[in-house]
Amino acid sequence: KDDDWYIAAYKVELFADTSGHWAHDVIEEMAYNGIINGIEQDGVKVFRPDDNVSRIQFAAIVCNVLGIDRSRYSDIKLGFTDTNKIQPWAMDYVRAMIGLGYMNGKSDDGGNTLYLDPESSITRAEAFAILSRVISSDKYSDVNFADKDAIPKWAIQAFSKLLAVGMIRGFADNTIKPNGNTTRAEAAALAAKLLDINDKE
């Protein structure tokens, strides 16, 4: 009966702008499970699947997938030069991700000062680096994408690990576009894969 109820509820479209989108099913599934949220726009709920996802939004998604108790990290001190730019709703997510070592800041001076850049769109390299820290696997695969030379050196191992566990794959032209921004739809798909990997561990 529970399964029948789930199927019936699943047929109700949660968002007004995802019908026909390649990520429709995974967006619905992740929203149903409380991992991602939509946006109220002109009185209707939309997801904006092709918009970019920000660094703090991605932090929240990963926390939700992992079921992290954010209250355990409320005493984490954030020493970023732009900590004041982190939106209040995201502060606990950021503290948890920093406290667990899953997310890092950025630096333009060799690490002397760090900033979070919370509202910037997260790149695939940045997102994959976070996910690689979350996944406990010692498997690695060769990275043979056509644009592998564009992958930042600090992210190469992350790409290798995520390939080995089947979390990422390239585009049809065998590129991975490491420095391209991650869309909200892609973030939902990554969340689903992370959830699946965690369930198998």
Buried (B, 14 or more C-beta within 10 A) or exposed (E): EEEEEEEEEEEEEBBBBBEEBEBBBBBBBBBBEEBBEBEEEEEEBBBBBEBBBBBBBBBBBBBBBBEBEBEEBEEBEBEBEBBEEBEEEBBBBBBBBBBBEBBBBBEEEEEEEBBBBBBBBBBBBBBBBBBBBBBEEEEBEEBEBEBBEBBBEEBBBBBBBBBBBEBBEBEEEEBBBBBBBBBBBBBBBBBBBBBEBBEEE
